[in-house]
């Protein structure tokens, strides 16, 4: 088991990467502002928004990032055409 004897030697030779820490303002500036635009979706399976249950057939306005997630889970469909 020579690898066990030499493990400490190889471990100390590995360089440690220091990742830059970004502030909240820097992280927010990188996000696409279109993700936060309100869009209308029509409920196909019940879900909750802001603690309120949305029933099948109801139309509700949510932020685009949430709407896209609901559409992917087949819980909603876009009520109006969405530009990309």
Secondary structure, DSSP 8 states (H G I E B T S, - for coil): -HHHHHHHHHHHTS---------HHHHHHTS-GGGGSEEEEEESS-EEETTEEE-TT-EEEEEHHHHHHHHHTTSEEESS----
